[in-house]
Amino acid sequence: MRSLKTALCLPVFALFLATPAFSVTITNQDGEPRQITVTENGARSERSIAPSASIQVCEQGCFITFPDGTLTAYQGNETIVIRNGGPALAN
Amino acid sequence: MILRMKVVLVACLMLFSGAHALAQESAAVQNLAADLQQILTDLEALEKASLAETTSDVTLAGNKVALQKLSQTTFAVALKASAGLRQADEQIAALGPVPDASTGGEIEAVAAERQRLSAVKGESAILVRELERVVVRVSSLIETVAKIRSRKFAEEILARHPMSSDTWREVRESFKLEITRLNFAFSNWLRLLTRGILDETATAVLLCLAFAAMVIFVVRMIAFPLSARPLMDAEQPYLRRVFAALTTTMVPSVSVAALMTVMYMTFKHLSLLPPRVDEIVRAAAIVVGVLTFVYFLTRAVLAPGRRYWRVIAVSERAAKRLTVLITILSVIYAGDYLFAQVRAAMASPVAYTVLASLVSTLLFALVLSLILLTRLGEPATEHANDRVRGWAPWLYWPMWFAIAVIVGSTLGGYVSLARFLSGQIVVTGAILVGMYVGLLSARAVAHTGAMGESRLGAYLIRRLDFSDLSVDQLGLVFGALIVFGVMSVGVPSILLQWGFQQDDVQSWIARALGGFEVGDVRISFTNIVLAVIVFVVGLILTRMFQRWLAAKVLTRTRLDSGARHSIGAGVGYLGFIFAAIIALEYSGIDLSNLALIAGALSVGIGFGLQNVVNNFVSGVILLVERPIRVGDWIVVGDKQGYVKKISVRATELETFDRQSIVIPNAELINTAVGNWMLKDSVGRLIVEVGVSYDANEEDVRDILYALVAADDRIAAEPKPYVYFKNFGDSALIFEVRVFLKDIADIIAVAGDMRFAIRKAFRETGIVIPYPQRDIHMQTAQPLSEAAAAKAKEK
């Protein structure tokens, strides 16, 4: 029964430990840290990106407000860089 | 000048395409703006509908779904607007930088274009901003709706309707009236049925009777033979019990449910159900269906009187008692439901609800207490390993507590709370029982040897050469999968039952199954399970391919068994590697991070695994080059024997003492290995014989050749040769050098030849001498003279 008890714990464990995986990658190509506001599922939150650092946000699409005031909607699979406070697609 | 012309050209081209595109663009922006307006209108409507005091919970639930859809629509519009924004941006950038006034400024057309694009860009940006605000508003409205729903639910549950004297009076006074009303409704119905339109009623009744007859026939044919199993008076494997329980439940339940549905639909279709009667009849039909299901399920699971078929192994007495009690419980529950529907249909006063709730919850509490007081197990030796010994404490005491709460709240007037609790107990209890059976099944499957007895296991062993151990391990895997399935169905069901929101539970499940991140590694359970399944399937396919290859393809080639074995083994390894690679791909485990660690460890591992890898590579070389094959007689150092098995790491040798020696493959590759059977099975035998100096060497030679010719195990080519080896100290030494057809006979031939030599020499009087010495003694007088002198003296 012991191996079953372990198998029993796994899904419960997973259920409570689950954290989502993000998909929009934002890289800060400026020389100073930048603040962006992410509106995901109707909730706004602030994120800070250090220079030359990348973060990942948005598993299913969100709005992002950039330091220069640009507000754009993203689907959830884009790669973006910040240049001069504004967004640009990485490719 | 040239620059100016270029700009003009570009501008004209852009104008032609741009005019068209621009028309499209402004139309697109206008469409989006219209979409935004629509969204705002919808939002206002939903807001108004949700915040009204009289909104029902059902409406609120519907509103929430609508709001979620609205959020998605809004986001879709926002994506389009953002795309338009980006496009406008790109086109503005394509126009190039604004030339300053010193070069004459911009061409009018280009400037106008730039202005229009800026306008489009501005409008799109505003749209996106508005849409973002809408999304935030929708989200907060969804939260508000959820709060309102919980508040209303709490109000409803904790509503107090005490059984006061007023209530009693109301019941007493309205009783006659209510009965009359009910009577009226039903007599109306009867009149409708028997009205001049006899045809319809007759048709309906006939149809129903026919269908009922068919159902009864089906049930008797299928279900009752199944339950005639008491004749099989032997211990049944657990899975068979579960399966039997399922079939004996589902067949009658489904039939009865079908029957009820058909009857109801027939009557409804023929318009034989006036509104109030309709609700009551429908409730009755549902009640009959559910009661049938519960009855058959209880009988199947507890199997009173048929202890070998019992799915939950309680004692016989407990089984009988529990079946009765649970049936009574379901009747109470069903009756309560039916009565509630009648009250709803007849719009009876609230007093009846209070009275009915009081009666049904108290009865429910009573029966539940009786159930809890049942002693589940007996000291008898029934179903030794999964016998139920008694109520689990974590279930027993909370249930008593719940009963106390139910009784207390009923008597205190909190009828809704009591009803809610009793409903929850029944449903949660049912789910828990289902999960328990599922877990027992999983344990039965994973039990050592259980899989091997099943049909699937037998198939795998017989047809696909799976070993008993592998089938056992497969059983373990299946057991784990069943547990996982049970948990992932059972736990969310219970959560939903207790009021957690469906989409919360759904999103938890999606996260759990879809994957979560531990640091940088992404782990997904579905992927892992899928990977395991893919791997097992891959192994099975490889095995099948190997068997097909061995049976159909390799038998047609002229390769010997060693070669065939090599190819089969090689295919097996390849298949294993492929299956592993594909499974790893499926699992989605990103190995690149592990590569760093692996790199660091690889030095140490490299040193440690040096020999193993050496052996493995040598094994592959052995398979390919085949200096030794299975069945060859080889000599390695001082060990010799027949090769029994060549595996990845080592080769198994069986000596003539029947001792198995496992030799690492590296030794076979790196040292000289003698193989008597590499080219052919011919080998040389040398038998040495010493003959007295008195014998005639020509005779000896002839005899030996004759003996050689007489033995047909000795090959004619290369020619046998009798070799006069040496003038030994004691004898003339001859060697018989022959080649045997099969070197494996060497011992036998050598022994037989020595026997034959002895026999021949005895017959011809040739002596095989003992070690001989001629002794010469140095004396003053030769011995012969001394002897003669002595003789003379005598």
Interface residues (C-beta under 8 A of the other chain):
Chain A: M1 S3 L4 A7 L8 L10 P11 V12 A14 L15 L17 A18 T19 P20 A21 T39 N41 G42 A43 R44 G61 F63 T70 L71 T72 A73 Y74 Q75
Chain B: S71 F75 A78 L79 A81 S82 L85 R86 A125 V128 R129 L131 E132 V135 V136 R137 V138 S139 S140 I142 L439 A442 R443 A446 L476 G479 A480 V483 F484 M487 S488 V491 W508 I509 R511 A512 G515 F516 E517 R522 F525
